[in-house]
Amino acid sequence: MPLTTARITRERTLSTLVRNLFVLDGPTAAEDTRRAEAAILRANPHLAERDAFRAGTVVVIPSDLGLARTDRVAVREATPGALLEETADRIEQVRVLAEERLKREAESARAFLAQLEDPKFRRAVTSQSERGEAVLDRAKEVQSRRLDDASARIEAVASAMSAAQEELKKLMSRSRRE
């Protein structure tokens, strides 16, 4: 089965992306648009976040939609080179999903740390318990570790994905020569 993908260019919303990837006209255009949006989102859950719409991001296009596609959609056959390209695209998609998830984790830890530093919050906690200060210190320690861990994992994911992409480029180069 061929892999069907596209890359985001200037689109900033799912509906714009769908309009640019499919020929949607006629009496069923509204229903076809909703169906295509739902299918694209199922295949690319990271597109639920507005920040995911960055130029160059690979989007997997479900092949069972039955809609005419525009020339923006790339269809690859199951040749060794095409399979390597598909693998590269999927690795890129995994990288994007992993980085988005880890960035949200880091943002959550930062927000928690900011709340722990808020004088009003600190007074409220310490006034409710004689162990309040110790609890706050422990929470700060845990959230600081959480932030450090997320930051380290972001770097590790980027490095691992970059190494994988480099190895795939070498394999693609070899497959073209053979």
N, C-alpha and C positions, 0 to 999 in steps of 0.2 A: 504494500500500500504506500503510495507516495506521501511525502510529508509536505504539508502546505503551511507556509509561513509568510509573514510580512514584517516590515520594520516600521516603527512609528517615525514619522517625519515631523510635521508641525502640529499634529493633533494634540488636543489637550483634554478631550472628553471621549468617552466610549461611543457616544452617538456619532460624533464626527468621524471617529475611526471607522465605524461600521459603514457610514455613508461613503467613505473613501475606498473601502475594500470590496463592496458589493454593488451590483446594479440593482437598485431598489426603486422600481416604479410600477405603475399600474394599480389596480384596485386593492391588491394585497400588500402594498408597500409598507403600511404602518405595522401590520402583523409580522411581515417578514423582517422588518427592522427590529422589533421587540425580540423575535426568535433569534436573530443573529446576535444581538447584544447579549442575550442570556447565554448563548452557546460560547461566544468569545470569552465572557466572564468565567464560565465554568472551566474553560481550557487555560485561562490566564488569570487566576484569582488575584494576582498582584495588581491588576488593573482596577480593582475596587478602590485603590488609593489614588488620589489625584496626582501625587508626586511620581507615580509610576510612568506617567506620560512624558518620557524623555526621548529626544531624537536618537534613533539607533536601536532602541529597545526592540527585541524580537518578540513577535506575537504569533502564537500557534493558532492556525485557522482550522477549525473542525471541518472534515471533508464530507460530512453527512448532511450538510445544510440544504443542499439542492438549490442553491442560489448562484446566479451568474456572478463571477468574480471579476474585479477590475484587473488591469495589468500591474497593479501594486502587489498582488499576491503571487508569490513564487511557489511553483510546484516542482518538487524534485523526485526523480525516480529512484529506485533502490539500487543504485550503482555504488561501488565502494566510495568514490569521491563524494557522492550525494549523501551517503550515510555519515561520512565524516563531517560534512557541512551541517547535517542535521544534529549530530552530536555536539558540534561547536555551538550551534544555536541553543540547544537545550542546556548546555553548561552555562551559557550566558544567562538564560532564564533562571536557572537555579541560583546563580550569583546574585542576580537582582532581587529575587525573593528572599534569599538569606540576608543580604545586606539591609533590605527594608525591615525585616523582622528584628534584626539586631539593632538597627537605629532606633526603632520604636522602644526596644528594651532599654537602651541607653537614655533616651528621652524620659522614659518613665522613672528611671533611677534619679536623673537630674531633678525632675519635678518633686520627687519624694524628698531628696536632699534639701531642696529649696524650702519645702514646707517644714522640715525639721529645723531649719535655721530661723524660721519666722518667730520673732519674740512673743507675739500674741499666742501662737500655737504652743510654744515652749511653756509659757506661763500657765496655759490651760492644763497641760499634761502634768506639770509639776505640782499644781495646786490640787490635783485629784489623787495623787499618790506620793508617798514619801520616797518611793523608788522611781519616781517619774524621770529624774535626771539620768539615772542609770539606764532606764529603758530607752530614753532618747539617744544616749551615747551609743548603746548597742544597735539601735536602728540605723544610726548614722554610719556606723562601721559596716553593717550589712549592706546598706545601699551604696556605699563607696566601693565595696568589693564588687557589687553587682555592676556598677558603672565601669570599673576597670576591666572586669571580665568581658562585658559586652564590647568594649573598645578593642580589647585584644582579639576577640573572636572576629570582629569586623576585619581587622588586618589579616588574620589567618585565612579567612575565607577569600579575601581578595588575592592573597598570595597563592593559595592553592588553585584557585580558578585560573589565575594568570598562567601558572605553570601548566595546567591541563590544556589551556588554549594554545600555548606554545608547542606542546607535544602534538596536538592535533594539527597544527600548521605544518609541522615536519611530516606527519603522515600524509596530509593532503598533497604536499609537494612531491613526495615519493609516489603517490598513486597517480599523479598527473604524468610522471616520467615513464611509468610502466605501461 
